[in-house]
Every structure is written in structure tokens, then in C-alpha cells.
């Protein structure tokens, strides 16, 4: 029986991966310190094949028996979180990745790192391909997240080259769907919450900065295909459909039939002006590309948020 450890498994994306692999028949170990994760995201999985471990991955990790896969998703990921927990963000990207790689080395397990499109920073190349090195401000407010992930990629590749660890690196672009937190600092949950409550919708800057939004089920399928592939180097996973933040706000107002008004606030420091993945490598190597349309994904996410707000 395949045994998989998902670090950060009580978070938004991590919990969906727990679901996916559990349904695939894996014995799933979910590890999380619950700083930004939520036990309610995994409370529905009740079975002898599912185990929750409350642990801070920046400390030594001990587990008995074999492990086939280790999936490292532990890290604050929204701007609100990593600005509130800057030291913890740096520690989980550095010490946490080091501890997780040490466990992978001990268990001879395949290691998958959840990296991010933020390693490209405010890109000078558009769309972004895996061979682009990025344009990142290491001492800016966002640097704690960007540089933590860049270090995590570097140490992952060092373990691959020096210790022969079987590694995977997923560079994840903006992802949305059920289990995102209400007003977690990212555009879609903020906009949906504000629209459903009839509040002003906050758009930063002029709203013409672009993002590319991928629905959670598409991303999880891409993560799994990468996990079981033989690709040791980074792969972009995201939806190449690029749109402005302003257009996203307008679409959510339309889908929710909200009377909310859009208000503009200053753009945060080092906020990327454009973001769009080149997924040619994912198409070729993983035979993967997103399938869920934006309207389908948003409607499902709005249903989740309606229930969450009304509970």
C-alpha cells in the first residue's frame, strides 16, 4: 500500500491533495501546525488509512515505517499570512524544507516541493517559462515568501544532485476554489466575500495588473501527474488564461448578482504587474492542462462561500 506524507495537509491546496490521494487508495499522513491550516478542511476524512499529525515541520520529523512520497506544502501563502508571519515563512521554506528533505533521504521517498509563481517576482519575461530566473526584491515585504521559496527550490535541487533524492518541483500559479479562507488576502476570496456581503470590492492599483487563475481540481490533477512522473526539475502548473484583476472583480459582481461597488486602493509594494504561466512543459511531460472553465470554477467557489458565510 502506498504511503504518502502531506506536509501542510490541512491547508487549502494540501487538504484537496489529501482527498485526492486518499481516494486513490494511499495511506495518507497529514502533517500541519495549523498556523494557517484548518482542521475542518480534513475532518470529513475518517478512516484507518488517514492520520493527522500536529507538528511544526521546522523541527525534526520522526516517522516510523516506510514512506513512498513526501509532498511539502507547508507555508503561509497569502500576502496577509506571510506579512503577519514573516519569520515563520522564512523558517518553513528553509528549515522546514531541510527537515522534509532529510526525511525523504532517510525513507528513500520521492519528494515534491510546492513552489510558486512568486519565484518569478515582478517578471520581465511574459509569459513565464521555467528557464526564467525571475525579478525579485530580496529585502521587500514580499521577499520573505519569494526568497523562502527560491531557497526551497535551491536546497531541493542540491539534495537531488548530491544525495540522489528523487525530486519534483511544482511552480504553482494562482489557484482558487472551495476551502479558501474568507478574506484571506487574495483576490478571488476577497471579492466573493465582499460581493456576497454587499460590501465595496477592494481593487489594488488601477486593476489592470493581470493574473491567471486555475481551479483547484485542475491543479491537484497536475500535482499528481507531476508526482508520478520522472521530471526532477521545475514545472509550471497553472491556467494560462490571463485576465486583469479589475475584470475578475466585475465578473464576480455579475455572477453573484451583487450591488457592490468597486473601490481602488494603492498597489502594495512589489506587487507583480503581470502573471501568466507558459505550460508547454506540463503539456509535453505530464500531458496536463486545465479543463475547468473560469465560470464553472467561480460558480462552485461562490456556492462554497455562500454556505460558509451563512453557517
KOLBA-934097 format. One record per residue: residue in one letter; x, y, z of N, C-alpha, C in turn. Coordinates in steps of 0.1 Angstrom, whole numbers, plus 5000, padded with zeros to 4 digits. Example, Ala and Ser with C-alpha at 12.3 -4.5 7.8 and 13.67 -1.06 7.14 Angstrom:
2
A513249435078512349555078513249675078;S512849785071513749895071512950005079;
//
This chain:
311
X500849885000500050005000500950125000;X500650224991501450344990501150435002;X502250485008502250575020502750705016;X501950815019502350945015502151045026;X503151125029503151235039502851365032;X501851435036501551565030501751675041;X502851745040503151855050502451975046;X501652035056500752145052499452095047;X499151975051497951905045496651955050;X496552045060495352095064495052235058;X495952275049495752405042494752385030;X494552495023493652495011494052395001;X495252404995495552304985495952174991;X496652175002497152045008495951955012;X494852015016493651935020493051865008;X493051934997492551874984493451764979;X494751774982495651664978495451544987;X495151575000494851465009493651385004;X492551455000491351394995491651314982;X492451364973492751304960493551174963;X494551184971495451064973494650954981;X493851004991493150904999492150824989;X491550894980490650824971491450734961;X492650764959493550684951493950554958;X493650544971494050434979495350444987;X495950564987497150584996496750585010;X497750545018497750575033498250715034;X497450805039497850945039498150995053;X499351055055499651115067499651265065;X498851335072498651485070499351555082;X500351635079501151705090500951855088;X500551915099500352065099500452115113;X500952245114500952305127499752395129;X498952405119497652485120497852635122;X498952685118499152835119498152895108;X498152845096497252895086496352785081;X496652665084495752545080494552545090;X493552465086492352455093491952305094;X491752255106491452115108490052075102;X489252175100487952145093488052105079;X489252145073489452105059489651955057;X490051885068490251745066489451665076;X488551725083487751655094486751555088;X486451565075485551475068486251335065;X487551335065488251205062488451125075;X487651025076487750945089487850795084;X489150755086489450615081490750575087;X491050445088492350395093493450435083;X493150465071494250505061494550655062;X493950725071494250875072494650905086;X495750975087496351005100496751155100;X496251225111496651365112497751375123;X498851455120499951475129500151625131;X499951675143500151815145501651835148;X502351905139503751915141504252035133;X505252105138505952215131507152155124;X507052165110508052095102509452155103;X509552275109510852335111511652265122;X510952175130511552085139511851955133;X512651875140512951735135511751655133;X511651585122510551505118510851355121;X510151285129510351145131509051075127;X509250975118508050885115508550745114;X507750645119508150505118507750455104;X508350345100507950275088508350345075;X507950295064508250345051507450455047;X507950545038507150645031507550635016;X506550645008506850644993506950784988;X506150874993506151014988506051105000;X506751224998506651335007506251454999;X505151525002504651634995504751755004;X505551855001505851965011505052095006;X503852115013503052235010503052325022;X503852305032503852385044504352525041;X503552625043504052765042502852855042;X502852975049501853075046501953115032;X500853135025500853155011500153285006;X499353345014498653465010499453585016;X499453705010500153815015499853855029;X498553845033498153865047498953775056;X499053645053499753555062501253575062;X501853585051503353595052503853725056;X502953835056503353955062503053955077;X502153875081501853855096502853765102;X503353665094504353565099505553565091;X506353675090507453675081508553575085;X508853565098509953485103509553335101;X508353305104507853165102507853125088;X507553225079507553195064508953165060;X509953235064511353215061511853085066;X511453055079511852925085511252805079;X509952805075509452685069509952665055;X510352775048510952755034512352705035;X513052735046514452695047514552575056;X514452595069514552485079513552375076;X512252415073511252315071511552225059;X512052295048512352215036513552125039;X514552175046515652095050515251975058;X514351985068513951875076513151775067;X512351825058511551735050512451655040;X513451725035514351655026515151555033;X515551585046516251485054515351355056;X514151375058513251265059513151185046;X513051255035512951195022514251105020;X515351165024516651095022516650965031;X516150975043516150855052515250745046;X514050795042513050695037513150655023;X514150715015514250695001512950724994;X512250834998510950864993511150974982;X510150974972510151084963509651214970;X510251324967509951444974509451544964;X508251604967507651704958507551834966;X508151944961508152074967507052154960;X506152214968505252314963505952454963;X506452484951506952614949505852704943;X506252824938505252924934505653004923;X504753064916505053164905505753284911;X505653304924506253424930507753414930;X508353304926509853304925510253384912;X509253414903509553494892509453644895;X508953674907508853814912507953894903;X508354024900507654114891508354084877;X507853994869508653944858508954044847;X510154024841510554104829510354024817;X509953894819509653804807508153764809;X507453764797506053734798505653654785;X504953544787504653474799505853404805;X505753354817506853304824507153154821;X508353124817508752984815509752944826;X509852814827510652764838512152804838;X512652844826514052874825514253024828;X513253104832513353244836513753244850;X514753324854515253334868514553424877;X513753514871512953604880513553744882;X512653824888513053964891512453994905;X513253954916512753954929513454054938;X512754134946513354224956513654144969;X514854114972515054024984514854094997;X514854234998514654305010513254365011;X512354345001511054405001510154315011;X508954365013508054295022507654165017;X507554145004507254014998508453914998;X509653975000510853894999510853775008;X510153785020510153675029509553545023;X508553565015507953455008508653414995;X508953514987509653484974510953414976;X511853474986513153414987513153284995;X512153265004511953135010511753025000;X510853054990510552954980511752934971;X512553044968513653034959514752944966;X514952964979515852884987515352744987;X514052724989513552584990513852514977;X513752584965514052514953515552484952;X516352574957517852554956518252434965;X517752424977518152314985517552184980;X516352184974515752064968516652014957;X517152104949518052054938519352014943;X519852074954521152034960520951884965;X519851854972519651724976519551624965;X518951664954518751584942520151554936;X520951654935522251634929523251564938;X523251604950524351544960523951414966;X522651404970522151284976521351184968;X521051234955520351144946518851134949;X518351234957516851224960516051244948;X514951164947514051184936513151304939;X513351404931512651534934511651584924;X510651654928509751724919509551864924;X509451964915509152104919508052154911;X506952184918505752244912505752394914;X505852474903505752614904504252654902;X503552674913502152694913501752834911;X500852854901500352994898499053004905;X498453124905497253154913496153044912;X495752994923494752884924493652924933;X492452874929491252914937490252804938;X489352804947488352704949487852694963;X486952604966486452574979487652554989;X487452595001488352585013489352695014;X489252795004489952915006489352985018;X490153065026489553135037488853265033;X487853305040487153425038488153545040;X488253635030489153745030490553705034;X491153615027492553565031493653655025;X493253765018494253855012494453834998;X493853724992493953704977492653754970;X492853784958491753854950490453774951;X490353654947489053584945488353574958;X488953514969488153504981487753644987;X488553744985488253874990487053934982;X487153924969486053974960484753904963;X484753764964483553694966482853734979;X483653734990483153775003482553905003;X483254004997482754144997481454154989;X481454084977480254084969479054024975;X479253904982478153844989477653925000;X478453995007478054085018477554225014;X477654245001477254384996478254495000;X479454455003480454555007481154604994;X481854724996482754764985483754664981;X484054644969485054544964486354624963;X487354584970488654654970489554594959;X489954684950490954654940492154744942;X493354684942494554754944495154804931;X495754924932496254984919495155024910;X495355024897494355064888493554934883;X493954814888493254694885493654634872;X494654694865495054644852496254544853;X496654524865497654414867496954284864;X497654184858497054064854497453944862;X496553844863496753714869496153604861;X496553484863496053364856495553274867;X494253244867493653164878493253024874;X493752924882493552784880492652724890;X491652654886490752584896491452474903;X491052454916491752364925491852224919;X490752164914490752024909491752014897;X491852114889492852104878494252104884;X494552194893495852194899496252064906;X495352004913495651884921495951764911;X495251764900495551664889496951684884;X497351814882498651844877499751804887;X499451824900500351784911500551634911;X499451564909499551414909500351364897;X500051424886500851374874502351404875;X502651524881504051554883504651454893;X503951424904504451334914504851204909;X504051144900504351014895505151014882;X505551134878506451144866507851124869;X508751144859510151124862510851264860;X510151374862510651504860511151564873;X512551574874513151624886513151774887;X513051844876513251994875511852064876;X511852194878510552274880509652264868;X508352254871507252254861506252354865;X505852444856504852544859503452474859;X502652494869501252444869500352564872;X499452594862498552704863497752714850;X496752804851495952824839496452944831;X496852924818497353034810496453144806;X495153124810494153224807494453354816;X494953454809495353574817494153684817;X493953744828492953844829493353954839;X492754074838493054174847492354154860;X492854204871492154194884490854274884;X490854384876489554454875488454374868;X488854304858487854224851487354114860;X488254054868487853954877486854004887;X487054124893486154184902484754204895;X484754254883483554274876482754144873;X483554034870482953904867482253854880;X482953874891482353814904481153894908;X481154024906479954104908478754054900;X479054024887478053974878477553834882;X478453744886478053604889477253604903;X477553694912476953694925475653784925;X475453854913474353954912474454054924;X475654094927475854184938475654334934;X475354414943475254564941476454634946;X477554554949478754614954479454704944;X480054804949480854904941482354874942;X483054894931484554874931485155004936;X486054984946486855104951488355064949;X489155164947490555144944491455194956;X492455114959493455144969494855134963;X495855194970497255184965497755044963;X498555024953499154894950500154864960;X500154744966501154704976502554704970;X503554714978504954714974505254584966;X505954604955506454494947505354394941;X504154444941503054364936503354334921;X503354214916503654184902502654254893;X503054304882502154374872501554274863;X502254164860501754054851502053924857;X501253824854501453684858500753594848;X501453514841500853414832501853304830;X501453174832502353064831502453024816;X503652984812503852914800503852764804;X502752684800502652554805503052444794;X503852494785504352404774504952274780;X505752294790506452174796505452084803;X504452134810503452054816502651974806;X502352044795501651974784502451854778;X503751884776504551784769504951674779;X505351704791505951604800504751534808;X503751604812502751554821501451524813;X501351564801500051554793498951624801;X499251744807498351804815498051954811;X496751994812496352134810495052144817;X494752264822493452284829492252254820;X491152204827489952174819488752254824;X488752294837487552364843487552514838;X486452554832486352694828486252784840;X486552914837486553014848485153024854;X484153034846482753044851482452924860;X482752804855482452684863483152684876;X484452724876485152724889484652834898;X484352944893483953054901482553024907;X481652964899480352934905480452834916;X481252734915481452634925482052704938;X483052794936483652864947482652954954;X481853024946480753114952479853034960;X479452914956478552824964479152794977;X480452764977481152734989481152854999;X481452964993481553085002480153125007;X479053114999477753145004477453055016;X477752925016477452835027478352875039;X479552905036480552945047480053075054;X479653165047479153295053477853275060;X477053185055475653175062475753075074;X476752995075476852905086477052975099;
//
